[in-house]
Amino acid sequence: MSENDDSEESFAEEKLVQAIENQIESDSPPAARAVFNKLTLVGYEREDALRMMAIVLAYEIEAMLRDDRAFDGDWYEQALRALPELPGEE
């Protein structure tokens, strides 16, 4: 992996975390704030909770692009509520 790949990945992760922070701030979807509160309550550091939530968002975005479909808000909320279990870990 080149240094450029690392910086692109870091930039993408930063944007995803920023999107999660916006969801928590705007309470949209309401599950975002609830899940963030749950994760921090059970002992996850703020950054770790945000990173896990960002992974769920990235997973859904990849599925949207792969399947050429709209964002699945129901799946997204269910996947958030399943944290700390990440999608694909069944």
N, CA, C and O atoms as a GROMACS GRO file, in nm:
protein
  360
    1MET      N    1   0.085  -0.118   0.000
    1MET     CA    2   0.000   0.000   0.000
    1MET      C    3   0.089   0.124   0.000
    1MET      O    4   0.180   0.134   0.082
    2SER      N    5   0.065   0.215  -0.089
    2SER     CA    6   0.147   0.334  -0.097
    2SER      C    7   0.103   0.436   0.007
    2SER      O    8  -0.003   0.424   0.068
    3GLU      N    9   0.186   0.536   0.027
    3GLU     CA   10   0.154   0.643   0.122
    3GLU      C   11   0.028   0.716   0.078
    3GLU      O   12  -0.052   0.760   0.161
    4ASN      N   13   0.009   0.730  -0.054
    4ASN     CA   14  -0.111   0.795  -0.108
    4ASN      C   15  -0.237   0.717  -0.072
    4ASN      O   16  -0.340   0.775  -0.039
    5ASP      N   17  -0.229   0.582  -0.081
    5ASP     CA   18  -0.343   0.499  -0.043
    5ASP      C   19  -0.377   0.520   0.104
    5ASP      O   20  -0.494   0.528   0.141
    6ASP      N   21  -0.273   0.528   0.188
    6ASP     CA   22  -0.295   0.550   0.331
    6ASP      C   23  -0.364   0.683   0.355
    6ASP      O   24  -0.457   0.692   0.436
    7SER      N   25  -0.320   0.788   0.286
    7SER     CA   26  -0.379   0.919   0.309
    7SER      C   27  -0.523   0.924   0.255
    7SER      O   28  -0.608   0.990   0.314
    8GLU      N   29  -0.550   0.854   0.144
    8GLU     CA   30  -0.686   0.848   0.092
    8GLU      C   31  -0.777   0.773   0.188
    8GLU      O   32  -0.891   0.813   0.212
    9GLU      N   33  -0.726   0.662   0.244
    9GLU     CA   34  -0.804   0.584   0.339
    9GLU      C   35  -0.830   0.666   0.466
    9GLU      O   36  -0.941   0.663   0.520
   10SER      N   37  -0.729   0.737   0.511
   10SER     CA   38  -0.743   0.821   0.630
   10SER      C   39  -0.845   0.932   0.604
   10SER      O   40  -0.927   0.963   0.691
   11PHE      N   41  -0.840   0.991   0.485
   11PHE     CA   42  -0.935   1.097   0.448
   11PHE      C   43  -1.077   1.041   0.446
   11PHE      O   44  -1.170   1.105   0.496
   12ALA      N   45  -1.094   0.922   0.387
   12ALA     CA   46  -1.227   0.860   0.379
   12ALA      C   47  -1.279   0.830   0.519
   12ALA      O   48  -1.396   0.854   0.549
   13GLU      N   49  -1.193   0.776   0.605
   13GLU     CA   50  -1.236   0.745   0.742
   13GLU      C   51  -1.275   0.872   0.816
   13GLU      O   52  -1.374   0.875   0.890
   14GLU      N   53  -1.197   0.978   0.796
   14GLU     CA   54  -1.227   1.107   0.859
   14GLU      C   55  -1.365   1.158   0.815
   14GLU      O   56  -1.442   1.208   0.897
   15LYS      N   57  -1.394   1.147   0.687
   15LYS     CA   58  -1.524   1.193   0.634
   15LYS      C   59  -1.639   1.108   0.687
   15LYS      O   60  -1.745   1.161   0.718
   16LEU      N   61  -1.618   0.978   0.698
   16LEU     CA   62  -1.721   0.889   0.752
   16LEU      C   63  -1.748   0.922   0.899
   16LEU      O   64  -1.863   0.928   0.942
   17VAL      N   65  -1.641   0.942   0.977
   17VAL     CA   66  -1.657   0.978   1.118
   17VAL      C   67  -1.731   1.111   1.130
   17VAL      O   68  -1.816   1.128   1.216
   18GLN      N   69  -1.696   1.205   1.042
   18GLN     CA   70  -1.764   1.335   1.040
   18GLN      C   71  -1.913   1.318   1.010
   18GLN      O   72  -1.997   1.385   1.070
   19ALA      N   73  -1.947   1.229   0.918
   19ALA     CA   74  -2.087   1.202   0.885
   19ALA      C   75  -2.160   1.144   1.007
   19ALA      O   76  -2.274   1.181   1.034
   20ILE      N   77  -2.094   1.054   1.080
   20ILE     CA   78  -2.154   0.996   1.200
   20ILE      C   79  -2.176   1.105   1.305
   20ILE      O   80  -2.281   1.111   1.367
   21GLU      N   81  -2.076   1.192   1.324
   21GLU     CA   82  -2.091   1.301   1.420
   21GLU      C   83  -2.210   1.390   1.382
   21GLU      O   84  -2.284   1.436   1.469
   22ASN      N   85  -2.227   1.415   1.252
   22ASN     CA   86  -2.341   1.495   1.205
   22ASN      C   87  -2.473   1.424   1.235
   22ASN      O   88  -2.570   1.488   1.274
   23GLN      N   89  -2.477   1.292   1.216
   23GLN     CA   90  -2.599   1.216   1.245
   23GLN      C   91  -2.633   1.224   1.394
   23GLN      O   92  -2.750   1.240   1.430
   24ILE      N   93  -2.532   1.214   1.479
   24ILE     CA   94  -2.554   1.221   1.624
   24ILE      C   95  -2.604   1.360   1.661
   24ILE      O   96  -2.700   1.376   1.736
   25GLU      N   97  -2.537   1.461   1.607
   25GLU     CA   98  -2.572   1.602   1.636
   25GLU      C   99  -2.715   1.634   1.592
   25GLU      O  100  -2.789   1.700   1.665
   26SER      N  101  -2.754   1.586   1.473
   26SER     CA  102  -2.886   1.619   1.418
   26SER      C  103  -2.994   1.520   1.464
   26SER      O  104  -3.112   1.538   1.436
   27ASP      N  105  -2.950   1.415   1.535
   27ASP     CA  106  -3.042   1.311   1.582
   27ASP      C  107  -3.116   1.246   1.465
   27ASP      O  108  -3.235   1.213   1.474
   28SER      N  109  -3.043   1.230   1.353
   28SER     CA  110  -3.102   1.174   1.233
   28SER      C  111  -3.004   1.077   1.167
   28SER      O  112  -2.906   1.123   1.109
   29PRO      N  113  -3.026   0.949   1.174
   29PRO     CA  114  -3.142   0.884   1.236
   29PRO      C  115  -3.127   0.882   1.388
   29PRO      O  116  -3.015   0.887   1.440
   30PRO      N  117  -3.238   0.875   1.460
   30PRO     CA  118  -3.232   0.873   1.606
   30PRO      C  119  -3.146   0.759   1.661
   30PRO      O  120  -3.089   0.771   1.769
   31ALA      N  121  -3.136   0.649   1.586
   31ALA     CA  122  -3.054   0.536   1.630
   31ALA      C  123  -2.908   0.576   1.645
   31ALA      O  124  -2.837   0.518   1.727
   32ALA      N  125  -2.861   0.672   1.568
   32ALA     CA  126  -2.720   0.711   1.575
   32ALA      C  127  -2.684   0.759   1.716
   32ALA      O  128  -2.586   0.712   1.773
   33ARG      N  129  -2.761   0.851   1.770
   33ARG     CA  130  -2.733   0.901   1.904
   33ARG      C  131  -2.750   0.791   2.009
   33ARG      O  132  -2.670   0.778   2.101
   34ALA      N  133  -2.855   0.712   1.994
   34ALA     CA  134  -2.882   0.604   2.091
   34ALA      C  135  -2.768   0.503   2.093
   34ALA      O  136  -2.723   0.462   2.200
   35VAL      N  137  -2.721   0.464   1.977
   35VAL     CA  138  -2.613   0.365   1.968
   35VAL      C  139  -2.483   0.424   2.021
   35VAL      O  140  -2.409   0.357   2.093
   36PHE      N  141  -2.454   0.549   1.987
   36PHE     CA  142  -2.333   0.614   2.036
   36PHE      C  143  -2.335   0.618   2.190
   36PHE      O  144  -2.236   0.586   2.255
   37ASN      N  145  -2.449   0.658   2.246
   37ASN     CA  146  -2.463   0.662   2.392
   37ASN      C  147  -2.444   0.523   2.452
   37ASN      O  148  -2.377   0.508   2.555
   38LYS      N  149  -2.503   0.421   2.389
   38LYS     CA  150  -2.491   0.283   2.439
   38LYS      C  151  -2.346   0.239   2.440
   38LYS      O  152  -2.297   0.184   2.539
   39LEU      N  153  -2.276   0.264   2.329
   39LEU     CA  154  -2.137   0.220   2.319
   39LEU      C  155  -2.048   0.289   2.422
   39LEU      O  156  -1.963   0.225   2.484
   40THR      N  157  -2.067   0.419   2.439
   40THR     CA  158  -1.984   0.489   2.537
   40THR      C  159  -2.021   0.449   2.679
   40THR      O  160  -1.935   0.444   2.767
   41LEU      N  161  -2.148   0.421   2.702
   41LEU     CA  162  -2.194   0.379   2.834
   41LEU      C  163  -2.131   0.245   2.876
   41LEU      O  164  -2.098   0.225   2.992
   42VAL      N  165  -2.115   0.154   2.780
   42VAL     CA  166  -2.057   0.024   2.813
   42VAL      C  167  -1.904   0.025   2.809
   42VAL      O  168  -1.841  -0.080   2.825
   43GLY      N  169  -1.845   0.142   2.789
   43GLY     CA  170  -1.700   0.154   2.806
   43GLY      C  171  -1.616   0.180   2.683
   43GLY      O  172  -1.494   0.190   2.695
   44TYR      N  173  -1.677   0.193   2.566
   44TYR     CA  174  -1.597   0.225   2.448
   44TYR      C  175  -1.557   0.371   2.451
   44TYR      O  176  -1.637   0.458   2.488
   45GLU      N  177  -1.434   0.399   2.412
   45GLU     CA  178  -1.389   0.537   2.399
   45GLU      C  179  -1.467   0.603   2.285
   45GLU      O  180  -1.513   0.535   2.193
   46ARG      N  181  -1.483   0.734   2.293
   46ARG     CA  182  -1.557   0.811   2.193
   46ARG      C  183  -1.509   0.778   2.051
   46ARG      O  184  -1.590   0.750   1.962
   47GLU      N  185  -1.377   0.782   2.031
   47GLU     CA  186  -1.320   0.759   1.897
   47GLU      C  187  -1.350   0.618   1.848
   47GLU      O  188  -1.379   0.598   1.730
   48ASP      N  189  -1.343   0.521   1.937
   48ASP     CA  190  -1.371   0.382   1.897
   48ASP      C  191  -1.518   0.364   1.860
   48ASP      O  192  -1.549   0.296   1.763
   49ALA      N  193  -1.607   0.426   1.936
   49ALA     CA  194  -1.750   0.418   1.906
   49ALA      C  195  -1.779   0.481   1.770
   49ALA      O  196  -1.851   0.425   1.688
   50LEU      N  197  -1.722   0.599   1.747
   50LEU     CA  198  -1.742   0.667   1.618
   50LEU      C  199  -1.685   0.584   1.504
   50LEU      O  200  -1.746   0.575   1.397
   51ARG      N  201  -1.568   0.523   1.526
   51ARG     CA  202  -1.505   0.443   1.420
   51ARG      C  203  -1.590   0.321   1.386
   51ARG      O  204  -1.606   0.288   1.269
   52MET      N  205  -1.645   0.254   1.487
   52MET     CA  206  -1.731   0.137   1.461
   52MET      C  207  -1.855   0.179   1.382
   52MET      O  208  -1.896   0.110   1.288
   53MET      N  209  -1.914   0.291   1.421
   53MET     CA  210  -2.033   0.340   1.351
   53MET      C  211  -1.998   0.377   1.208
   53MET      O  212  -2.077   0.355   1.116
   54ALA      N  213  -1.880   0.434   1.188
   54ALA     CA  214  -1.834   0.471   1.053
   54ALA      C  215  -1.815   0.347   0.966
   54ALA      O  216  -1.839   0.351   0.846
   55ILE      N  217  -1.771   0.237   1.027
   55ILE     CA  218  -1.755   0.111   0.952
   55ILE      C  219  -1.890   0.064   0.900
   55ILE      O  220  -1.901   0.018   0.786
   56VAL      N  221  -1.994   0.075   0.984
   56VAL     CA  222  -2.129   0.036   0.941
   56VAL      C  223  -2.173   0.123   0.824
   56VAL      O  224  -2.228   0.073   0.726
   57LEU      N  225  -2.150   0.254   0.834
   57LEU     CA  226  -2.187   0.345   0.727
   57LEU      C  227  -2.112   0.310   0.598
   57LEU      O  228  -2.171   0.307   0.490
   58ALA      N  229  -1.982   0.282   0.610
   58ALA     CA  230  -1.902   0.247   0.492
   58ALA      C  231  -1.953   0.117   0.429
   58ALA      O  232  -1.959   0.104   0.307
   59TYR      N  233  -1.990   0.022   0.513
   59TYR     CA  234  -2.043  -0.106   0.465
   59TYR      C  235  -2.169  -0.083   0.380
   59TYR      O  236  -2.184  -0.142   0.273
   60GLU      N  237  -2.258   0.002   0.429
   60GLU     CA  238  -2.381   0.031   0.356
   60GLU      C  239  -2.353   0.109   0.227
   60GLU      O  240  -2.414   0.082   0.124
   61ILE      N  241  -2.262   0.202   0.231
   61ILE     CA  242  -2.227   0.279   0.111
   61ILE      C  243  -2.167   0.185   0.005
   61ILE      O  244  -2.202   0.195  -0.113
   62GLU      N  245  -2.079   0.095   0.047
   62GLU     CA  246  -2.022  -0.002  -0.048
   62GLU      C  247  -2.131  -0.090  -0.110
   62GLU      O  248  -2.128  -0.116  -0.230
   63ALA      N  249  -2.226  -0.134  -0.028
   63ALA     CA  250  -2.336  -0.217  -0.080
   63ALA      C  251  -2.422  -0.137  -0.178
   63ALA      O  252  -2.465  -0.191  -0.280
   64MET      N  253  -2.447  -0.010  -0.149
   64MET     CA  254  -2.524   0.076  -0.240
   64MET      C  255  -2.456   0.084  -0.376
   64MET      O  256  -2.519   0.068  -0.481
   65LEU      N  257  -2.326   0.108  -0.374
   65LEU     CA  258  -2.251   0.123  -0.498
   65LEU      C  259  -2.244  -0.010  -0.573
   65LEU      O  260  -2.261  -0.014  -0.695
   66ARG      N  261  -2.218  -0.118  -0.501
   66ARG     CA  262  -2.206  -0.250  -0.562
   66ARG      C  263  -2.338  -0.294  -0.625
   66ARG      O  264  -2.340  -0.347  -0.736
   67ASP      N  265  -2.449  -0.271  -0.553
   67ASP     CA  266  -2.579  -0.319  -0.599
   67ASP      C  267  -2.659  -0.214  -0.675
   67ASP      O  268  -2.771  -0.240  -0.718
   68ASP      N  269  -2.601  -0.095  -0.690
   68ASP     CA  270  -2.666   0.014  -0.762
   68ASP      C  271  -2.808   0.037  -0.708
   68ASP      O  272  -2.906   0.027  -0.781
   69ARG      N  273  -2.815   0.068  -0.578
   69ARG     CA  274  -2.944   0.087  -0.513
   69ARG      C  275  -2.938   0.206  -0.418
   69ARG      O  276  -2.831   0.261  -0.394
   70ALA      N  277  -3.053   0.243  -0.366
   70ALA     CA  278  -3.062   0.354  -0.272
   70ALA      C  279  -3.014   0.311  -0.134
   70ALA      O  280  -3.002   0.192  -0.104
   71PHE      N  281  -2.988   0.409  -0.050
   71PHE     CA  282  -2.948   0.385   0.088
   71PHE      C  283  -3.059   0.312   0.162
   71PHE      O  284  -3.175   0.353   0.155
   72ASP      N  285  -3.025   0.206   0.233
   72ASP     CA  286  -3.122   0.126   0.307
   72ASP      C  287  -3.118   0.168   0.454
   72ASP      O  288  -3.042   0.114   0.534
   73GLY      N  289  -3.202   0.266   0.487
   73GLY     CA  290  -3.204   0.321   0.622
   73GLY      C  291  -3.243   0.219   0.727
   73GLY      O  292  -3.191   0.223   0.839
   74ASP      N  293  -3.333   0.127   0.694
   74ASP     CA  294  -3.374   0.024   0.789
   74ASP      C  295  -3.256  -0.069   0.822
   74ASP      O  296  -3.230  -0.098   0.939
   75TRP      N  297  -3.186  -0.115   0.718
   75TRP     CA  298  -3.070  -0.201   0.741
   75TRP      C  299  -2.966  -0.126   0.823
   75TRP      O  300  -2.908  -0.180   0.916
   76TYR      N  301  -2.942   0.000   0.786
   76TYR     CA  302  -2.841   0.081   0.853
   76TYR      C  303  -2.870   0.092   1.003
   76TYR      O  304  -2.781   0.073   1.086
   77GLU      N  305  -2.995   0.122   1.038
   77GLU     CA  306  -3.032   0.134   1.180
   77GLU      C  307  -3.016   0.000   1.251
   77GLU      O  308  -2.967  -0.004   1.364
   78GLN      N  309  -3.056  -0.110   1.188
   78GLN     CA  310  -3.040  -0.243   1.249
   78GLN      C  311  -2.893  -0.274   1.271
   78GLN      O  312  -2.855  -0.327   1.375
   79ALA      N  313  -2.810  -0.242   1.172
   79ALA     CA  314  -2.666  -0.269   1.183
   79ALA      C  315  -2.604  -0.183   1.293
   79ALA      O  316  -2.516  -0.230   1.366
   80LEU      N  317  -2.647  -0.058   1.304
   80LEU     CA  318  -2.598   0.027   1.413
   80LEU      C  319  -2.634  -0.034   1.548
   80LEU      O  320  -2.550  -0.044   1.637
   81ARG      N  321  -2.759  -0.074   1.561
   81ARG     CA  322  -2.806  -0.129   1.689
   81ARG      C  323  -2.737  -0.261   1.725
   81ARG      O  324  -2.732  -0.298   1.842
   82ALA      N  325  -2.683  -0.331   1.626
   82ALA     CA  326  -2.612  -0.457   1.649
   82ALA      C  327  -2.470  -0.436   1.703
   82ALA      O  328  -2.407  -0.530   1.753
   83LEU      N  329  -2.420  -0.313   1.692
   83LEU     CA  330  -2.285  -0.286   1.742
   83LEU      C  331  -2.277  -0.322   1.889
   83LEU      O  332  -2.375  -0.303   1.961
   84PRO      N  333  -2.164  -0.371   1.936
   84PRO     CA  334  -2.033  -0.370   1.872
   84PRO      C  335  -2.007  -0.481   1.769
   84PRO      O  336  -1.896  -0.490   1.716
   85GLU      N  337  -2.106  -0.565   1.741
   85GLU     CA  338  -2.087  -0.664   1.634
   85GLU      C  339  -2.093  -0.591   1.500
   85GLU      O  340  -2.190  -0.522   1.470
   86LEU      N  341  -1.989  -0.608   1.421
   86LEU     CA  342  -1.982  -0.539   1.293
   86LEU      C  343  -2.047  -0.621   1.183
   86LEU      O  344  -2.055  -0.744   1.194
   87PRO      N  345  -2.095  -0.556   1.078
   87PRO     CA  346  -2.156  -0.628   0.966
   87PRO      C  347  -2.056  -0.730   0.909
   87PRO      O  348  -1.936  -0.702   0.898
   88GLY      N  349  -2.107  -0.845   0.874
   88GLY     CA  350  -2.024  -0.947   0.815
   88GLY      C  351  -1.950  -1.034   0.916
   88GLY      O  352  -1.875  -1.123   0.876
   89GLU      N  353  -1.971  -1.010   1.045
   89GLU     CA  354  -1.902  -1.087   1.148
   89GLU      C  355  -1.983  -1.207   1.198
   89GLU      O  356  -1.937  -1.279   1.287
   90GLU      N  357  -2.103  -1.229   1.144
   90GLU     CA  358  -2.187  -1.338   1.193
   90GLU      C  359  -2.114  -1.469   1.188
   90GLU      O  360  -2.170  -1.572   1.225
   0.00000   0.00000   0.00000
